[in-house]
Amino acid sequence: MHSFYPKIACMKKRKINTKFMLVSLTVVMLTGFNTISLIAQEISFSFTANYTCEYAALDSVFIENLTQGGDTTLYFPDTVLTIVLTGIAPVSGGQNGFAVSQNYPNPFENKTDIEVFVPERDDYTLNVYDLSGRKIADYEGTHERGMQHFTFFAGNTKSSVLTVNSGKYLQHIQMIQFGEAGSGSPHIEYHGSTTTEAPKMRQKSLRSYFPYELEDELKFTAYVPGDYASITDSPSSSEDYFFDINNAAPSITSQPPDQQVVAGDNVSFGVTATGAGIIYQWQESTDNGSNWSNVGDGGSNPAYAGTSTAILELTNVPTGYDTYDYRCVVSGSCTPEDTSISANLSVSTTVTICGAETVVVGVTNLATGDTWMDRNLGASQQATSTDDYEAYGALFQWGRLSDGHECINWTSSTASDGEEQNHETPTLSSTDDPEHSDFIVVTDEPFDWHSPQNDDLWQGVSGINNPCPSGYRLPTETELNNELQSWSSSDEDGAYGSPIKLPVAGYRGSNTGSLITSYGCYWSSTIDGTQVQRLSFGSSNASISSRNRAQGYSVRCIKD
């Protein structure tokens, strides 16, 4: 059985270089008592730590014996616990009132006081041994009941064991001299007796009572300001313990999502991350992620904020930032750094159709590489089904301005519930702008609302009467056909299943202006004689074909 009563070995203030400093605390372990024959074995536990991947001076190390109970604590600057195992077994507590207090102070310099309470008249012997088992001081005397006061002068002896015994009683304590050794021979002085009442004796040192045997399970808990870490071990020899406290490399736990915003509005991107001493840096790419540059707070249109925080904010985003990408690089005290996925910014504009704003949101069909508006002109939303009437939108006569003739008030997916927001007129227009909102019905060749016909209408982003928002135009017949060829099926299900989600929005007949909703019909810009190419689809078919220009069809704009 190896046990000891450890004492702090440093009470004086000293100037210390704290970096990588090892200060030793020596504690004597007592094992087995008959005659005094000490064979000492010394083991040491040293403690160092990194905190957030950098060397850190430990505030303290709390040591618990999980096998026997008891604990002790090292305080800064102590970082080494040295244990000396001897051959004397401990006697703890009093025996029928007999008790030996822990010497005070302990550790001490030169001399230390000892109190012994004797419960009855008897002959008592005090012996002091050094760690080699040699007796270095003694005292014998007869004492009545009461508290007996002694002083031990250690001379040049560092660690020693005091035994107090009579014919009936036996107890010992361990004493440690710290600092410069004293002069003279070790000896014990008696200072008389005081109370005859049995007091509560000091049975513990300045550290808690801490028994120990080799291979006991010990738990070491190291503390730095605001954090700690623990190691559990059953050491049988000297060990160096290293504590890795909060040394986590940065790790992004939630990624920034893509964002869509209408031009002039505000937008934000955010991440969450863990790690030691993490630092955020947002980056921006203007070329689809090929090159990245750090962004900083400030600016206007947009104004940046939070560029070195978890949340990046952009205020008053212009249309020119459409398709920009953003990501966050998170670094910290530990390596490696972590980089988020890129988040795409889609900046929408609006186009006013029938007095309402249609938000311009781009969507790309990867099969063709073309980017389209995600909804029909005049629609309030992207289609959620083939017959989503809120996604039908307006029905344009080919080549006309958005002048009101195209407006339909849809209240269901059936034609009877669609209400035209204008009148019909048989009077053809001789100009590109009829200057009214009536739907022009035509019963004669070439079935065009414009007389004479004008093939220059709706040709490209700068074409006459282009109803699409800036940067968008009517698709060509080739582009519509490419879209059709990318579908999973040549019918209305294939149209809706496409990334651009075309609904069956119906059409308006050229000769009467009546609504028909059994087909989806979409204009192109491609002229075919007196007619124009269009895409049409229904429940069982889809095709590209020519129709007269006075028909009212849907317009889905493509990005130039």
N, C-alpha and C positions, 0 to 999 in steps of 0.2 A: 504494500500500500504506500503510494507516494502522495504526500499531502503537504500543504504549506499555507502560511499566512503571509501574503505578499504585502509589501509596503512601497509607497511612492518613493523613488530615489532622487527626486529633484524638487525642492521647494524654493531654491534661490532664483532670483532673476539674473539672467545672463544674456549677454549679447551673442546672438546665434545667427549663423548663415543658414537660412532655412532650406535652400535648394539642395535636394538630394542628401539631406543630413540624416544620419542614423544615430539616435541617442539610445543608450542601452539602459533598461531597467532590469536589475538582478534580483531574483527571488529565490529563497532557499527552500527546497522541498525536503521534508523530514520523513524518513522511512525506517521504521523498526527501532525500538528502544530496549536495550538490556544494559550492558556496559557501553560506554561511549567509544565507539570505533567508527569514525566517519570515513566513508569512501565516496567521494563526490563525483557525480556525473553531470555535466553541463550541457543543456540544449538551449537553442535560441530560436525565437520566431521573429522574423523581421517583416515589416509592412511598408509597402509603397503603393502609389496609386496614380492613375491617370484620370482626369476629369475632363470630359468633352475633348478627348484625344490629346490632352496636354498634361504634363506633370503637374500634380497638385499636392501641396502639403496637407496632411491629414489633420483635422481638428482633434480627433480622438479615435481610439479603437476599443470597442467594447468586446470583452472576451467572456464567453459563457461555457461552463462545463456542462454539456447536455447529459453526460453519463452520471455524474455525482451531484450535480447542482452547484451553485456558487458562481460568482462572476468577479471580474476585475476590469479596470479600465486604464488604458494608456492615454495620456493627454499630451497634446503638442508641447514640447518637441519630441517626446518619446516615440520612437518608431521600432524599437527592438525590445522584446520581452525575453530575458535570459533566465532560465530556471536551473537551479543547482539542486540535484537530487542527492540526499544524504541518507543515513541509516537510522534515523530516529523517527519513531511513529508518534503521531500527535495525540495529545489528550486535550479535548476541548471542553469548555464549560467547567463549572465547579463540581466538587465531590463533597456532598453533605455540607455545603457552605464554603468549603475551601476553594479559593480562586486566585489566579495570578492574572493581573491586568496586563494588557499589551503595553509594553514600554512606551513612553511618550517623551519627546517626539520620536517617531520612527518613520523613515530614516532619520538619523541624528548625526551631529558632529561632536566628536570628543566625548560627550556624556549624555546619558538618558536616564529618566526616572522610572522606577518600577514600584508598583504597589501590590502587596500580597495580603489577602485577608485570611487569617487563621481562625478557625471556629472554636478552638480549645487550646489550652496550655499544652505545649509539646516542644520537642527539640526539632528545629528546622534547619535544613542545609540548602544553600544556594550555590550551584556550580555553573560556570560559564565555560563553554567549549568552542574552539575554533573549528573550521571545516575539515581539518585533518583529524579531529577527535581528541586533540590535546586540550587538557584543562588549563585555562589561562587565568582564572580567578575563582575564589570561593569565599563562602561566609557560612559560619555555624553559630547558632544561638538558640536560646530557649525563650519562647514568647507566649504571653497570655493572649486570650481571644481579642481580636481587633485588627485594624488596618495597619500593616507594617510598611514603612516607607524606606526605600533604598535608592541609591544612585550608582549606576555602573559607569566607570571610566574605561573606555575601550582601548586607549593607547593607540597602537598602530594596527589593531585588528579590524578588518572590514566587516565580515559577517560572522555571527556567532549564535550559539544556542544556549539559552538559560534554562536550567532545570531547578525546580523547587520541590523538595520532598521531605517527608518525615517518616515515621514508621507506618503511618496510615495513608498518607496523601502523596500524590505525584502529579506534577504538571510542568509543561515547558512552553516557552515562546521562542520565536526567532527574532533576532535583532540585526539591523543593518546600519553600518556607519557609512555616511556619504561624505564626499568632499575630501579635503586634506586630512590625513590621519593625525591623530593626536600624539603627544609625546608621553613618555613614562610607561610604567607597567600597568596592564589592565588590573583593576581592582574594584571591589564593591564596598560602598559605605552605607551604614545603617543610620537613619535619621529619626527613629522613634515610632511611636504608635499613636493613633488618633481614636476614631470612633470604634465602639464595640458592636455596632449594628452592621449586619451583612449588607453592603451596598450592591448596586448593580455595577458590575465590573465592565470595563471595555474589553470585549472579547473579539472585536474585529479591528483590523488595521484601518488606515486611511483609505485603503481599497477594501472591497467586500471580501468576506471569507471565500477562499478559492482552493478547494482540495484538488488534487491532480494525481493521476497515474498515467504512465506511458500508455499510449493508444486510447486514452479517453476520447470520446467524441467532443470536439470543441467547435464552437461557432464564433467566428470573428466577424464583427460588423464595423466597417470603417466609415467615418463620417467626414464629409466636406461641407462647406456652407450650402445648405439647401438640398442636400442629396446624400445618399449612402448606398453601400452595397455589402453583401454578406458572402462569406465562404465558410463551409462546414467541412471539417477534416478530422481525422484520427491520427495525429502525428506520433511517430515513434522515434523521431530524431529531429534535428534542426531543420527548419523549413523557411523559405522566403515566399511570402504571400503577396501577390500583386492583385490589386482591385481595379477593375475596368469599370469606372462609374460613368454612366450616361454617355457611353462612347458609341452611339448609334449614328451611322452614316445617314444622310438625308434620304428620305423616301416619300415620294408623292403618293398619297392614299386616295385622292379623288382628282380626276382630270377635268380640264376646262371644256365645256360643251361648245359646239358651234352656236353662233348667235345670228339672229336676223333682226334688223332694225330698219325703220323708215328714216330716210335722210333727214337730218336735223334733230333726231332724237338722241338719247344717251344709251350706252351699252356698257356692260361690265363682263369680265372674265375672271374666274376664280379657281384656285386650287387649295387643297389642304395637304399638309406635309408633316412628317415627324422627323426627329433627329436632333442632334446636339448643336446648339448655336446656329440655327438655320437662317439663311439669308436668301431673299427672293430677288430675282431680276427678270423682268418681262422683256421679251423680244418680239420683233415684228418682221414679217416677210412680205414683200410686195411682188414676189415672183413665184408664187405657189410653193414656197418652202425651199427653193434652191439656195437662197442666201438669207441670213438673219442678222439683225442689228439690234443692239440694246436700245430701249426707249427710256426717256427720263420725264419727270414731271414738268408740266407747263405746256406752252403752245396754245393754239386756238384752232378751232375747226379741223380736227377735234382738239380739245384740251385733254392732256393726259394727267392722271392722278393715280397714286398707289403703285407706281412702277417698281418699287422695291418692297412691296407688301404682298400678301396672299391674294389680294383682289385688285385687278387693274380696271380703272374706270376711264371711259372716253366720253367726252361731252360734246354735243352738237356735231355728230358724225356726218361728213359730206358724202355724196354719192361716189366720189373718187376713191373712197376706201372700200368699195365693194370688191370682194374676193381676197382682201388682205387676210393674212394668217397671223395668229398670236400663240406664243408658248411661254412657259415660265421655266427658268433654270434655277434650281434650288441647291445652294451650296451650304456648307456649315463647317464646324470645327473638325469634323471627321470627313474622310473621303470614302468613296467617290461622290461627286455631285449627281443629282438626278434631274432629268429634263422631262417636262410634261409632253404629252402629245400636242400636236398643233390643232388649234381651234380656228375654224373659218368664220370670217365676218361677211355677212351678206347685207349690203346696204340697199334697201329698196327705195325707189321713188314712187310717186303716185301719179296716175293719169286720171283726169276727170272725164268720166263717161256718164251721160244721162244725169248730170248734176251730182254724182257721187264719185268718190275717189276709189279707184281700183289700185290696190297696192301692187307694186311691181317687185315680184320675187323671182329670182332666177332658179331654174332647176335644169340639171344636165342629164341627158340620156347618154350614158357611157358607151352604149352600143354604136351611136352615131357621132358622138363628140359634140353635138349641138346643144346649146343652152337656150331654153325657151322660158317665157313667162309661165308660172305655175298655174295660171288660171286664164280663162277667156276674158277678153276685154268686156268690161261692164259687170263681171262676176264679183260677188262679195267674198268668195273663198275658193280654194282649190277643191276639186271634186272629191267627194267621199264615197260616191257610187256612180254607176253609169247614168242614173236618173236623178242625180242630186240637182234639183232645180235652182238652188242658191248658187250653183256653179255654172248655170247656163249662160248668163250674161246677155250681151246685146247681139242683134242680128243686122249686119251691115249690107247695104247694097254695094257692089264692088266699086271701089274708087271714090266713094263719098266720104266727106268729113264726118266727124262725130258732131252732128248738128241737131240730134234729137230724133231723126227718122228711125234710128236703130233701137230705140228704147222699148223694152218689154217689162211689164210688171208681172213677174212669175210668182204665183201663189201655190203652185203644185207642179208636178212633172207632166201633167197632161195639157194638151193644147187649149182645151176649153177654159182652163184656169189661167191662161196667159193673156194679159191685157195689153194691147198696143197703146203706147203713150202718145199717139199722134194720129192724124187722119191720113187717108189716101188721096192722091190726086193723079189724074191721067196726064197732066201737063208735063211734058219733058223739059229738061233744063238745057239751055244752050251754053251754060258756063260751068266751070268746075265746082262752083259753090252755088247751089240752087237758092240760097238765102231764105230757106224755110225748113221746117222740120217734118214736112209731110213725106210719107212713103210714096214714091212715084210708081204707079202701076203701069205696066206696058202690055199691049196686046198684039203689037206688030213687030216684024223683023226690024232691026236685029235684036230686039228685046233688051234695049239699054236705056237707062234713065237719062243718059247724056246724049244729046244730038247736036252736032255729029259726035261720034265716039272719039275718046282721047286715050290712046294707048300709053301715055306717059304717066297716068295716075298710079299711085301706090308702088312706085319703082324705087326700092331702097330706102335707107334711113332719111334721105333728103328728098324723097319722091313727093310729088304733089299730093296733098290730102292724106299723107301717111298718118293713120290714127294711133300708131303705136308710140309708147313713151321714148324718150331720148335713148339712143343706142340700140333700139329695137326696130324691126320692120316686118312686113309680110314675108312669109317663107316662099321660096321658089317651089315649082312643081317637083324638082329633084329632091329638095330637102323634105318635102312632105312624103315623097315616095320612100326615101331612106328611113323616115320615121315609121312608115307602114311596114317596111321589111323587117324592122327590129321587133315587131310585136310577136307575142307567143301564139296568137291566132288572128286571122283576118276577119275580125268582127268587132262588135262593141266591147266584148270582154277584153280582147287584145288592146283596144284603144285605152280602156281604163287601166289595164294592167301595166301600161307603159309608165315610165317615171314622170311623164308630163300629164298623165291622167285626163284624157279627153272624155267629156261626158256626151251623151246623146242629147244635144241641146236643141234639136229640131231646126226648122228653117221657115222662111216666110215666102210664100209664092209670089212670083213676079206679076202675074196677071190680075190677082185679086188682093194680095197682101195678107191672105189668111195664114194662120199658124199651123204647122204640121210637125209633130214631135216624134215620129217613128224613126227618124234618121239623125245622125250627126253629120253636119256639112261644114267644111272649113275652107276658106279662101286661100289661094296662093296668089303670087304676083305675076304668074306666067300667063302671057297672052296666047290664045289659040284661035287665030282668025278673029271673028267677031265675039268669040266667047273667051272664057278664062278657065284654067285648070283648077279643080277643087278636089279635096279629099272627102269621101263620104263613106259611112259605115252604118250597119244596122245589126240586127240580131244574128244574122248568118252570113254576112259578106262585108267586104271593104274594098274600095278601089279608088283610083285616080281617074277622073274624067272631066270633060268640059261642060260648062253650063253658061247660060246667058247672064249678063252682068246686072240685070235688074232683080235677081233673086236676093233674098235676105239671108246671109249665112253668118256663122260664127267667125271670129278672128282670133287666132292664137299667134301672138307675136314671137319672133325668134330674134335672139341677140345677134347683132351684126358682127 
